[in-house]
Amino acid sequence: MEGPFVVVGGDAAGLSAASKFKREDADRDVIVFERGRWVSYAHCGTPYFVKGEVEALTDLLSLSPDEIEDRGIDLRREHEVIGISPDERTVTVLGPDGEAFDQPYGDLLVATGGRAVSKPIPGTDLDGAFTLHGLDSAANVRALLAEPDAFSVESLGGDGYVDEAAVARYGAMAPPETVAIVGGGYVGIEMAEAFSAWDLDVHLFQRAEHVLPPFGEAVAERVEPHLEERGVTLHLGTEVAELRGERGRVSALACSDGTELAVDAALVGIGIRPNVELVAETGVELGESGAIAVDEYGRTSVDRVYAAGDCAEMPHVVTGENAWVPLGLTANRAGRAIGETVAGTPTPVGGVAGTAVLKAFDLECGRVGITDLDRAREAGFDPVAETVTAGSRSGYYPGAADTTVRLVADRGTGRLLGGSIVGEDRAAVRIDTVATALEGEMTVEQVERLDLAYAPPFSPVWDPVLVAAKVLGGRLPS
């Protein structure tokens, strides 16, 4: 019999692969090594746990360890894979007792995810300075926000998986009054809302001139005044030089222009990087992004070794080139496909369009494909873009709100390349129409002719996406 299917990483990609594999091949062993305590959790829900909308950490679990084991998966938490030997087809594992051992594999999936970036900003090791990547970091932030006399480890709902010593230490500290957020991307915007719910004085620092660069200026120009209306102070075009501390805790944020702000907590959200160190000596090739390069089935350059999730690239549906887009659905979908492939039915991992949505207080934002014109040119296109604002429902029906849509197309072929959306009334879900059009390589003309649903409570006769396609189509050669 073949050796077991070994999975490194117990979150979205890893457990999707293990679960699908076990359903398809119940007789073959599958072992999942996870270096931490938490498995199968919803990272995207952590800002809402910090905010208090999600009550318990365990509410963010898709599967509990017991449920995973009930599926016939040999789950080993607090087991870190520290080496891979492709020639021997073994992985070296460091167990919780500090002892290392070798585990043979028949097929191997590397699903090591990504990690939050905090360098090159000094001071991120101070108490009160956080990144938000994983449930333990979310638990520490929420513990600090609570009043010490009202805090208990049990109130976090960690069910024994949380780092109790760390959260108890933060829970004993005086909660902050002023918090700085470094970075105006996904995490920064969502955490601005979360901190505001705790009545903190929130300052958001963004090195670029606008927040949410992947969404484009059309979205940012609506989000920025909305943030300010909700009490968030924006520092745009401002580079953070360092975090400074007193007695080991954050006390100030210093900028490159010499200005300084007194703060007593800071959240650094300047991006993530793929965890690829494990494959450094294996012959597994990396892509231009620095993530692991894979083919259409998730196979790496080394035989019987696969990669998926935030550590791996995937083919982009617009450019056809591999791209690194670390998002939840991407990881789950790729993992499931690899599980089926390893079980004997080759299944493509599919393409990625970078479809993403974001809540910024009352505004909903969405983006997909290529929205930046310079990037479109680099990919060989001749881009043209249009931005329109249209109603979300029939004008006479209560609840209608302005929805701004920006679409980008290739001038020569008319092919739709990407788009972004922002508004208050079900704006974000409309990005799925654009995502579907990209997957089908549709032209702007074809999008304009889509038979989208109409009824006054849901949409005007001309949905905002159709209005944008109609206007953009007027600028393309007939």
C-alpha positions as MATLAB code, in Angstrom:
seq = 'MEGPFVVVGGDAAGLSAASKFKREDADRDVIVFERGRWVSYAHCGTPYFVKGEVEALTDLLSLSPDEIEDRGIDLRREHEVIGISPDERTVTVLGPDGEAFDQPYGDLLVATGGRAVSKPIPGTDLDGAFTLHGLDSAANVRALLAEPDAFSVESLGGDGYVDEAAVARYGAMAPPETVAIVGGGYVGIEMAEAFSAWDLDVHLFQRAEHVLPPFGEAVAERVEPHLEERGVTLHLGTEVAELRGERGRVSALACSDGTELAVDAALVGIGIRPNVELVAETGVELGESGAIAVDEYGRTSVDRVYAAGDCAEMPHVVTGENAWVPLGLTANRAGRAIGETVAGTPTPVGGVAGTAVLKAFDLECGRVGITDLDRAREAGFDPVAETVTAGSRSGYYPGAADTTVRLVADRGTGRLLGGSIVGEDRAAVRIDTVATALEGEMTVEQVERLDLAYAPPFSPVWDPVLVAAKVLGGRLPS';
ca = [
       0.000    0.000    0.000;
       1.123    3.550   -0.708;
       2.363    5.640    2.163;
      -0.029    8.072    3.834;
      -1.111   11.402    2.435;
       0.682   13.853    4.733;
      -0.527   17.438    5.069;
       1.516   20.237    6.612;
      -0.885   22.852    7.963;
      -4.279   22.397    9.599;
      -6.305   25.289    8.249;
      -8.281   26.004    5.075;
      -6.246   24.352    2.325;
      -4.834   21.560    4.454;
      -8.050   20.345    6.011;
     -10.067   20.809    2.820;
      -7.565   18.510    1.117;
      -7.541   15.979    3.947;
     -11.336   15.871    4.197;
     -11.916   15.449    0.471;
      -9.155   12.853    0.199;
     -10.572   10.765    3.039;
     -14.061   10.833    1.517;
     -12.655    9.588   -1.789;
     -10.123    7.060   -0.403;
     -11.275    5.868    2.999;
      -8.729    3.054    3.159;
      -5.593    5.178    2.907;
      -4.249    7.112    5.885;
      -4.107   10.890    5.958;
      -2.063   12.698    8.601;
      -2.306   16.445    9.253;
       0.494   18.132   11.183;
      -0.318   21.540   12.671;
       2.339   23.392   14.661;
      -0.211   25.402   16.680;
      -3.281   24.567   18.726;
      -5.896   26.123   16.456;
      -7.150   24.360   13.339;
      -9.821   25.046   10.716;
     -10.603   28.589   11.798;
     -12.030   31.634   10.021;
      -9.186   34.153    9.957;
     -11.426   36.685    8.191;
     -13.717   36.730   11.217;
     -11.076   37.911   13.683;
     -11.840   41.672   13.357;
     -15.453   40.923   14.264;
     -14.347   38.911   17.273;
     -12.236   41.867   18.410;
     -15.210   44.163   17.815;
     -17.430   41.928   19.916;
     -19.915   40.906   17.230;
     -18.531   37.360   17.421;
     -18.748   36.289   21.038;
     -16.341   33.363   21.347;
     -13.144   32.264   19.634;
     -14.611   28.820   19.086;
     -17.418   30.414   17.052;
     -14.745   30.982   14.382;
     -13.946   27.279   14.069;
     -15.253   25.548   10.959;
     -14.415   22.149   12.441;
     -13.386   21.190   15.945;
     -10.477   18.765   16.454;
     -12.973   16.076   17.483;
     -15.007   16.588   14.300;
     -11.840   16.362   12.212;
     -10.830   13.098   13.841;
     -14.381   11.766   13.363;
     -13.732   12.089    9.632;
     -10.921    9.566    9.929;
      -8.166   12.181    9.747;
      -5.128   11.680   11.959;
      -4.792   15.245   13.280;
      -1.658   16.058   15.266;
      -1.677   19.534   16.752;
       1.454   21.139   18.219;
       3.530   19.113   15.770;
       5.819   21.268   13.637;
       7.238   19.912   10.394;
      10.812   21.208   10.301;
      12.188   19.412    7.271;
      11.276   17.586    4.070;
      13.341   14.900    2.333;
      11.854   14.341   -1.146;
      14.353   11.590   -1.959;
      13.362    9.589    1.111;
       9.754   10.785    0.976;
       9.774   11.694    4.641;
       9.089   14.775    6.712;
      10.870   15.523    9.983;
       8.461   16.495   12.722;
       9.111   18.185   16.062;
       6.563   16.953   18.572;
       5.200   18.712   21.656;
       7.654   16.794   23.824;
      10.575   18.388   21.968;
      11.541   15.122   20.284;
      11.931   14.933   16.504;
      10.887   11.989   14.344;
      10.625   11.134   10.651;
       7.235   10.475    9.053;
       7.116    8.731    5.648;
       4.653    9.969    3.045;
       3.258    8.764   -0.231;
       2.045   12.222   -1.216;
       2.704   15.498    0.569;
       0.748   18.748    0.665;
       2.506   21.900    1.879;
      -0.202   24.198    3.224;
       1.874   26.340    5.569;
      -0.082   29.549    4.951;
       1.296   33.046    5.393;
       2.431   35.335    8.172;
       1.773   38.955    8.993;
       4.505   41.452    8.123;
       5.707   43.885   10.777;
       9.227   44.698    9.602;
      10.852   47.090    8.887;
       8.962   49.006   11.596;
      10.943   48.901   14.872;
       9.041   48.530   18.110;
       6.548   45.903   17.036;
       7.774   43.660   19.837;
       6.451   46.057   22.495;
       3.418   45.178   24.600;
       0.348   46.705   23.015;
       1.742   46.336   19.488;
      -0.058   43.693   17.472;
      -0.506   42.126   14.100;
      -3.780   40.333   13.393;
      -3.004   36.901   12.010;
      -4.525   33.975   13.830;
      -6.834   33.504   16.775;
      -4.175   33.992   19.442;
      -3.392   37.500   18.213;
      -7.113   38.333   18.112;
      -7.482   37.002   21.657;
      -4.616   39.178   22.898;
      -6.105   42.315   21.332;
      -9.536   41.735   22.801;
      -8.054   40.929   26.210;
      -6.250   44.279   26.233;
      -9.456   46.137   25.337;
     -11.341   44.754   28.330;
     -11.378   46.385   31.749;
      -9.131   44.286   34.030;
     -11.772   43.820   36.711;
     -14.237   42.531   34.106;
     -11.876   40.269   32.185;
     -11.495   36.525   32.458;
      -9.773   34.030   30.197;
     -13.049   32.122   29.999;
     -14.813   35.165   28.530;
     -12.892   34.672   25.266;
     -14.403   31.245   24.686;
     -11.038   29.685   23.879;
     -12.101   26.211   25.053;
      -8.573   25.406   26.227;
      -6.835   26.205   22.920;
      -5.961   29.823   23.649;
      -2.591   30.874   25.083;
      -3.934   31.489   28.573;
      -0.743   33.039   29.953;
      -0.616   35.626   27.165;
      -4.271   36.666   27.342;
      -4.196   36.794   31.143;
      -1.219   39.158   30.979;
      -2.967   41.457   28.490;
      -6.237   41.229   30.388;
      -4.497   42.595   33.493;
      -3.239   45.710   31.663;
      -5.032   49.030   31.550;
      -7.040   49.210   28.309;
      -5.923   51.734   25.685;
      -7.530   55.072   24.953;
      -5.728   55.913   21.703;
      -4.801   53.324   19.093;
      -2.777   53.656   15.905;
      -3.399   51.444   12.899;
      -0.470   51.161   10.517;
      -1.721   50.284    7.048;
      -4.940   51.117    5.238;
      -5.607   47.750    3.615;
      -8.144   45.061    4.475;
      -7.048   44.559    8.080;
      -6.551   48.255    8.767;
     -10.039   49.267    7.618;
     -11.808   46.408    9.387;
      -9.892   47.040   12.600;
     -10.693   50.746   12.486;
     -14.332   49.734   12.800;
     -13.543   47.199   15.515;
     -11.588   49.669   17.659;
     -14.208   52.369   17.179;
     -16.784   50.021   18.701;
     -14.704   50.190   21.917;
     -14.878   54.029   21.885;
     -11.165   54.433   21.241;
      -9.504   57.397   19.573;
      -8.522   55.690   16.311;
      -5.747   56.957   14.019;
      -5.040   55.229   10.713;
      -1.685   55.739    8.986;
      -1.271   54.958    5.303;
       1.977   55.429    3.386;
       0.148   55.793    0.054;
      -2.126   58.716   -0.732;
      -5.248   56.578   -0.502;
      -6.503   53.657    1.554;
      -7.342   50.307   -0.038;
      -4.913   50.440   -2.998;
      -6.156   47.136   -4.503;
      -9.651   48.624   -4.795;
      -8.579   51.802   -6.585;
      -9.265   55.497   -6.122;
     -12.979   55.289   -6.943;
     -13.525   53.177   -3.850;
     -11.028   55.039   -1.660;
     -12.584   58.424   -2.409;
     -15.850   57.230   -0.883;
     -14.345   55.229    1.967;
     -12.022   57.956    3.283;
     -14.660   60.607    4.118;
     -16.881   57.879    5.519;
     -14.122   56.802    7.918;
     -13.635   60.394    9.026;
     -17.371   60.783    9.573;
     -17.208   57.806   11.897;
     -14.419   59.386   13.955;
     -11.333   57.761   12.441;
      -8.443   60.220   11.968;
      -6.645   59.545    8.694;
      -2.949   60.197    8.142;
      -2.575   59.643    4.391;
       0.727   59.842    2.564;
       2.416   59.317    5.933;
       5.130   56.744    6.538;
       5.496   55.280   10.019;
       9.140   55.126   11.105;
       8.850   53.314   14.440;
       6.816   52.510   17.509;
       8.248   53.799   20.764;
       7.672   52.495   24.246;
       7.859   53.194   27.929;
       8.332   50.391   30.440;
       7.953   47.841   27.654;
       4.585   49.058   26.329;
       3.790   51.144   23.251;
       3.600   54.811   24.126;
       4.087   56.661   20.842;
       4.207   56.339   17.075;
       6.862   58.276   15.180;
       6.620   59.159   11.489;
       9.337   59.703    8.906;
       8.450   63.408    8.692;
       9.363   63.889   12.363;
       5.827   64.019   13.733;
       4.851   61.890   16.692;
       1.558   60.728   18.173;
       1.052   59.491   21.727;
      -0.708   56.111   21.632;
      -1.119   53.214   24.019;
      -1.786   50.471   21.437;
      -0.926   49.861   17.806;
      -2.085   47.421   15.159;
       0.300   46.825   12.256;
      -1.472   45.624    9.110;
       0.959   46.167    6.258;
       0.562   42.830    4.528;
       1.462   39.160    4.704;
       4.157   36.950    3.231;
       3.992   33.253    2.235;
       5.553   30.730    4.587;
       7.928   28.966    2.207;
      10.997   28.388    4.372;
      10.112   24.733    4.809;
      10.738   23.982    1.111;
      13.964   26.017    0.839;
      16.263   22.979    0.585;
      13.921   20.614   -1.238;
      14.152   21.680   -4.866;
      10.607   23.013   -4.803;
      10.560   26.050   -7.085;
       9.140   29.422   -6.101;
       7.293   31.769   -8.414;
       8.050   35.424   -9.085;
       5.855   36.405   -6.144;
       7.996   34.408   -3.722;
       5.214   31.890   -3.127;
       5.444   28.254   -4.238;
       4.961   27.721   -7.972;
       2.425   25.036   -8.887;
       0.773   23.652  -12.020;
      -2.954   23.471  -12.731;
      -3.323   20.535  -10.315;
      -1.399   22.144   -7.453;
       1.707   20.057   -8.106;
       5.086   21.586   -7.319;
       8.322   20.989   -9.246;
       9.070   18.014   -6.940;
       7.331   14.703   -7.574;
       4.433   13.851   -5.223;
       4.674   17.229   -3.461;
       1.734   19.649   -3.726;
       1.160   23.158   -2.364;
      -1.975   25.208   -1.746;
      -3.321   28.126    0.230;
      -1.519   31.290    1.264;
       1.909   29.759    0.582;
       1.219   28.976   -3.100;
       0.515   30.707   -6.382;
      -2.453   30.007   -8.661;
      -3.200   30.883  -12.293;
      -4.869   34.269  -12.780;
      -7.988   34.111  -14.952;
      -7.254   37.429  -16.677;
      -3.519   37.231  -17.371;
      -3.126   33.451  -17.489;
       0.062   33.837  -15.440;
       0.559   32.474  -11.942;
      -0.263   34.974   -9.209;
      -0.214   35.025   -5.425;
      -3.662   35.908   -4.082;
      -3.957   34.795   -0.430;
      -7.702   34.544    0.139;
      -9.949   32.067    1.929;
     -11.988   30.628   -0.925;
      -8.837   30.231   -3.011;
      -7.265   28.096   -0.287;
     -10.330   25.962    0.336;
     -10.972   25.357   -3.349;
      -7.364   24.429   -4.133;
      -7.129   22.130   -1.126;
     -10.309   20.294   -2.064;
      -9.081   19.802   -5.644;
      -5.709   18.469   -4.485;
      -7.402   16.030   -2.118;
      -9.397   14.659   -5.026;
      -6.307   14.488   -7.257;
      -4.272   12.586   -4.674;
      -7.201   10.190   -4.224;
      -7.005    9.312   -7.899;
      -9.192   11.782   -9.807;
      -7.047   14.592  -11.277;
      -8.906   17.846  -10.568;
      -7.665   21.333  -11.527;
      -7.362   23.807   -8.681;
      -9.008   26.458  -10.872;
      -8.094   30.034  -11.534;
      -8.118   33.041   -9.277;
      -9.411   36.514  -10.049;
      -8.620   38.185   -6.737;
     -12.286   38.649   -5.895;
     -12.550   40.359   -2.525;
     -15.124   42.249   -0.488;
     -14.725   44.479    2.531;
     -16.970   46.202    5.074;
     -15.975   49.727    6.086;
     -18.565   50.725    8.690;
     -21.696   51.274    6.544;
     -19.930   50.999    3.200;
     -19.491   47.759    1.274;
     -16.516   47.465   -1.075;
     -15.700   44.890   -3.732;
     -12.966   44.338   -6.302;
     -11.943   41.725   -8.835;
      -9.441   41.208  -11.642;
      -7.104   43.949  -12.831;
      -8.230   47.383  -11.685;
      -4.907   49.217  -11.955;
      -4.211   50.558  -15.456;
      -0.426   50.317  -15.150;
      -0.688   46.672  -14.151;
      -3.006   46.042  -17.095;
      -0.421   47.533  -19.448;
       2.314   45.391  -17.919;
       0.143   42.353  -18.664;
      -0.032   43.332  -22.335;
      -3.436   45.012  -22.449;
      -4.481   48.455  -23.689;
      -6.758   49.397  -20.803;
      -9.666   51.801  -20.762;
     -11.803   52.475  -17.678;
     -15.046   54.174  -16.732;
     -16.598   54.985  -13.369;
     -20.330   55.503  -12.862;
     -22.601   56.050   -9.888;
     -26.108   54.604  -10.058;
     -28.918   53.712   -7.680;
     -28.997   50.357   -5.957;
     -32.799   50.040   -6.239;
     -35.572   51.757   -8.127;
     -35.439   55.414   -7.156;
     -38.937   55.435   -5.718;
     -38.342   52.399   -3.503;
     -37.116   53.036    0.079;
     -33.515   52.171    0.836;
     -31.961   53.057   -2.499;
     -28.368   54.247   -2.222;
     -25.660   55.422   -4.583;
     -23.488   52.599   -5.876;
     -20.201   53.463   -7.579;
     -18.912   50.986  -10.147;
     -15.608   51.154  -12.005;
     -14.907   48.756  -14.856;
     -11.677   48.213  -16.791;
     -11.508   46.663  -20.264;
      -9.038   46.020  -23.060;
      -9.536   48.573  -25.820;
      -8.622   46.273  -28.701;
     -10.694   43.217  -27.823;
     -13.363   44.725  -25.587;
     -12.615   42.043  -23.004;
     -13.498   42.926  -19.425;
     -10.375   42.964  -17.226;
     -11.638   43.914  -13.788;
     -13.793   46.135  -11.662;
     -14.528   47.632   -8.273;
     -17.719   48.592   -6.446;
     -18.599   50.632   -3.373;
     -21.934   51.557   -1.796;
     -24.169   51.092    1.217;
     -26.932   48.881   -0.160;
     -25.795   45.375   -1.121;
     -22.980   46.775   -3.220;
     -20.371   44.168   -2.381;
     -22.280   41.136   -3.679;
     -22.616   42.771   -7.094;
     -18.902   42.184   -7.639;
     -19.766   38.511   -8.188;
     -21.346   39.444  -11.515;
     -18.050   40.946  -12.639;
     -16.100   37.956  -11.295;
     -18.280   35.565  -13.289;
     -17.784   37.661  -16.419;
     -14.002   37.502  -15.974;
     -14.082   33.735  -15.544;
     -16.011   33.499  -18.823;
     -13.647   35.919  -20.610;
     -16.643   38.048  -21.521;
     -16.487   41.313  -23.419;
     -18.020   44.532  -22.140;
     -20.700   44.216  -24.807;
     -21.628   40.765  -23.547;
     -21.793   42.012  -19.950;
     -24.059   44.870  -21.031;
     -26.493   42.319  -22.476;
     -26.666   40.149  -19.332;
     -30.219   39.436  -18.210;
     -29.798   40.450  -14.567;
     -32.745   40.306  -12.199;
     -34.929   43.357  -11.704;
     -37.510   44.221   -9.077;
     -37.762   47.578   -7.262;
     -36.695   46.252   -3.817;
     -33.551   44.689   -5.277;
     -32.342   46.660   -8.281;
     -33.325   49.286  -10.805;
     -34.121   48.110  -14.337;
     -30.489   48.816  -15.222;
     -28.344   47.312  -12.484;
     -25.317   49.505  -11.631;
     -23.011   46.907  -13.230;
     -25.002   47.115  -16.467;
     -24.906   50.918  -16.377;
     -21.122   50.833  -16.014;
     -20.794   48.342  -18.880;
     -23.017   50.497  -21.084;
     -20.948   53.625  -20.423;
     -17.636   51.811  -20.833;
     -18.877   50.186  -24.034;
     -19.385   53.655  -25.487;
     -15.644   54.253  -25.302;
     -14.647   51.049  -27.061;
     -14.301   50.621  -30.826;
     -17.505   49.393  -32.389;
];
